[in-house]
Amino acid sequence: MELNRFYYCASLILHISVVLLPVMVDSIGINYGQIANNLPSPDNVVALVKSVGATKVKLYDADPRVLRAFANTGVEFIVGLGNEYLSKMRDPDKAQAWVKSNVQCYLPATKITCITVGNEILTFNDTSLTDHLLPAMQSVHTALVNLGLDKQVTVTTAHSLAILETSYPPSAGAFRRDLVGCVTPILNFHAKTGSPFLINAYPYFAYKGNPKQVNLDFVLFQPNQGIVDPVSNLHYDNMLFAQIDAAYAALSSLGYRKLPIHISETGWPSKGDEDEAGATPENAKKYNGNLIKLISQKKGTPARPNTDLNIYVFALFNENMKPGPTSERNYGLFKPDGTPAYSLGISSIDALTNNTSSSGGSSVSAGTPGTPPAAPESSSTGYLSISSATETCNIVIGRLFFTLAFIICWAFKVPF
């Protein structure tokens, strides 16, 4: 029986990319969202993730199908507790039951290293959610301690960059004054437990909100004059690094200079509505491709040159059931059939993409075009839309990542 292109290429890449691709790309993470009705099964996604050199995957839940599929692969996982679970997780017994059934039972075969409790809670302006956040984090951590897992699994939560009141210049970064009382106890929790501070950072939203004023090359990691921080005298040639250092400055201002920052989401949409400036395949290619190159260089930011960049690109697939503007459904590096969502400017990938496009896609059922249906009830409410908090606060947030996937199929002249 003839294998379709997606699964044939993916299985071949799985065997040879483990050796070749890590040399090209160092420690890239990717967000694996599933608000869609046309995605391949998790068993068939393993090879795709391996092929792009990703060593870390972030989920928005603890999908057992995914966690089983990635057993014994060596890929590190962040699993998520959605915003809707926060009130329940305050109960220590419920928190421990959740950890047992969603984390402990998959260890050590599946390398779960972190649990995120909620997503962008502090910028929802929902006092009930805010009040539940830290107690839920503490209960989950206590459960890990009781089960002897706290040395291998950390607990954290992801924040929108909108928690910053000041982000320019980067050295003046500061948290919103109305949130300092909420943020400080959370930072203390991180310091005591050794967990990272997560930020969702999207330069795309800064450009979309003011395309006439924001330099596109500056947000796309393209050659440009950049900016100089008048206080630190450090030079920045891209917005993402400026945002990261602004977050470090905000931490330092509260006495938490040593806390590590991980970028839990960043990315660029390849398609958008008429009023979504910059949402094009060309810009997505530049943002994600240039970001991957920066990560592979193992360089830090201007303020933290010796600190590793821990970045999770958003996202693995386009997700056809996400609500909101068109861009929300077009952050993926891949289409549901496993083909690249856009050219990356690499000749071998471009050639394969053209070949695939002319031959038709692989056999994955397609969703209905047009207005997306209602999202599944099981989806995390904090993940459904990545643009709402940003546009409300007119500050940057986000999602990201890319793939070098099918280079190998082309290089080895795999028949299609």
Summary of the structure (lengths in Angstrom):
residues: 416
radius of gyration: 20.5
end to end distance: 13.5
largest distance: 65.6
contacts: 1490
relative contact order: 0.17
helix: 41%
strand: 13%
